[in-house]
């Protein structure tokens, strides 16, 4: 058996997230269907992360195993020929036997895009959160810096998520402003469900003046999801890359 590593980009708009769900279109479902038809076998993939419905990816990673003697280039061309246009495999390589797309990951980077102009191009509207009202960028910068480090992210993740341990380390977090495109970039050793979107939603409430930057640490300490802001819309979130040793 060979272990194949795939790097994918996708527009998450038409899909109910990454993970297979019966009766619903998902990225994983489309990928497994295309690989199964190409290889004439049942294929089960494992992704580096379970992006939510409407979230996009530029560098999602998945792996699967096959005994078929297909070349890397032929696999790359073949799977893209069978995938729907919103999903592309941008890289294929044969991985070591011990590689696991999720367990071997050492860091992930997400970007969240807020569009600050009242007019949103139709070519951008599915990929940004349009928010033209006044926001205090300085306060949002100060609050963003407080997410760097090792924290318990219980207050910034889905309350119903079934996970063991909610402590994560954030390596970098901050805003970059490119004209009307305000980009929040966060790199961490892992993310909980809705964690990135809840952080952004909280930062938006900081920008609105509803949360003070100095309230971030007490929110962490509370471990109370109700203390943080609302989750920002999925359309603005992009999984940019997954890092491995």
N, C-alpha and C positions, 0 to 999 in steps of 0.2 A: 504494500500500500504506500502511496505517495501522499505527502501533505502539501497542499497548494495554498499559497497565501495570495489573496486578492485585495487590491486597493480600489475603492469605489467612490464615485461622486454621484450624487443624486439630488434632484429637485423633490423635496418631500411633500409638495402641495397635494398631489393626487393620492397619497398613501396614508394609511392609518399607522404610521410609524415603521420602525425596522422589523420588529418581531412578528412572526407568523401568527395570524389570528383567523380562525375558521370563518369563511364567508366574506372576508374583507381583504382588499388589496393592500399588501405590505411589500416593502422592499425585499425583505428576506424571502418572502413567498415567490416573488417574481424571479429572484436570483436562483433559487433552488429549482424552479420550474425550467428555466433556461438551461442550467447545468444538467439537469436530468435528461432533457431532450437531446442535448449535445452529446452526452456520454452514454446515453441509453442505460441509465442506472438511477436508483433512488439516491439523491444527494441531500445531506444535512449539513448546513453551514453553521458556523459560530462566529458572531460578530464581536468586535471590540466593545461595543456599547449599544444600548437599545434606544436609539433616538425616537422621540415622541412623534405623534402625528403632526405633520406639517413642518417638522424640523428638517433642515437641509444638511448635506455632507459634501465636503470637498476631499476628505481623506479618511473615510471609514475603512476599516480593515476587517476581513473575515477569512476564515480558513475552512477547508473541507478535505476529505480523504478520498482517493480514488485508486483503483488498480489499473485503470485504462492507460495504455501507452501513448497518450496524446502529448504532443510537444507544447511547450509554454506558449509559443507564438500562435499555434493553431487554436489552443484553448482561448487565448485572448481574443482573437478574431471571431471565433465561433460563438462565444458567449455574448459578445456585443451584437452580433447579427441577430440573436434571438431575444435580447432584452428590449423592453419598451424604451422609447427615446428619453424619458426622464431619468433613466438609470444607465450609467456607463461604468464599465470596469476600466480603470486607467492604468492598472499595473497588475502583472501576474508574475509570481516567482515560486519556485519549489522551496519549501521551508524545511528546516530540520525537524526530525521526528518529534522532538519535545516542544515544538512551537505551539502556542495557544493564543489565538487572536485576543482573547479577553485576559486570561491569567498572565500572559507574558508582557502585557502593556505596562509601561513605566510612567507614562504621562499622556494627557490629552489636552488639546487646546480648542477652545470654543471662541467664536466671535458672535457678538450680538449687535445688530445694526439698527439704529434709530434714525429715521429720516426727518430732518428738522424743517424742511421747506413745506409750505402749504400745498404745493403741487408735487405729486408723486408720479414719475414716469410709469406708464403701463408696463414697461419692461423691468421695473424694479419692485412693483407693488407687492408681489408675492414673496419678496426676499428681505423686506424691511418692515419695521414697525413705524408707521407714520405718526409723528408726534410733534406738531409745530408750536405748541404753547411754550411759554417762557419756562426755562429750567435754569437752576443755579448750578452751572458746571463746576465751579470751584468746590462747592459742598459735595457734589457727586464724586469729584476726585479724592477728597479727603475721606469720604466713606469707603470708596473702592480700596484704598490702601489698607483698611482695617481687615479685609478678607485674606490678606497674605499671611501665611503661617499655618500652623496646625490648629484646627478647631473641630469641635463637635457641631456638625451642620444640621442637627435635628430641626432647628427652627427654620431652616432654609431648604427643606425637602418635603416631599409628599408624606403626610402624616400616616397614610395607610401602607406605605411601602414596607415590604417584608424583607429587611436586610439585617445582617449581623454586624453591628457597629456602624456608627455614622461619623466617625472621625476621618477627616481627609486633610491633606496638606496642599495648600495653594502656593504655587511657586511665584506666580506673577498675576497681577490683576490691575487693570487700569484702562483709561479712556484715550482714544486717539480721535481727533476731530478733523475730518477731511471735508471742509465746507459744510454742506447740509448733512453729511453722513457722519454721525457720531458712532464710533465703534468701540464697544467694550470687549476687551480681550482678556481671557482668563485661562491660565495653564495650571493644571493640578494633577496629582497622582491618581485621581478618580473622582467621579461625580455621582451623586445620588439622584433619584428621580426628581425632576423639576428643579434641581439645585441651581443650575445656571440661570434659568428663567426667573426663579424667585429672587436670586441675588439682583438681577437687573431690575425686576419690579420694585424691589426695596430701594435701589439707587434712584429710580424714577421718583419715588415718593420723597426721597431726600431732596432731589432737585425741585420738587413741588413745595418743599418746606413742611411736609407732613411728618417727616422723620428727621431728627437731628443726627448729623454724623456721629456724635458722641453716644447715640443710642445703640449703635451697632454691637458694641461689646456686651451691654446688658441683654440684648436680644439673643446673642450667642448663649449667654449664661442661663437664660430662661428655658431654653430647649422647647419653646412654645411656638408652634407654627403660626398661631394667631398674632404674634407680636411683629412678624416680618411683613413685608409688603405682598401685594398680589403678584402672581406669576405673570410675567410679560408674555405677550402672544408668541406662539411657536414660530410664526413665519420669519421673525427676525433672527432666529438662532441658527448658527452654522457650525457643524463639527469640522474643524479645519485639518487636524492631524492627530495621529496616534503614534507615540514614540515607543521604541523597543531598544533593548540593549544591543 
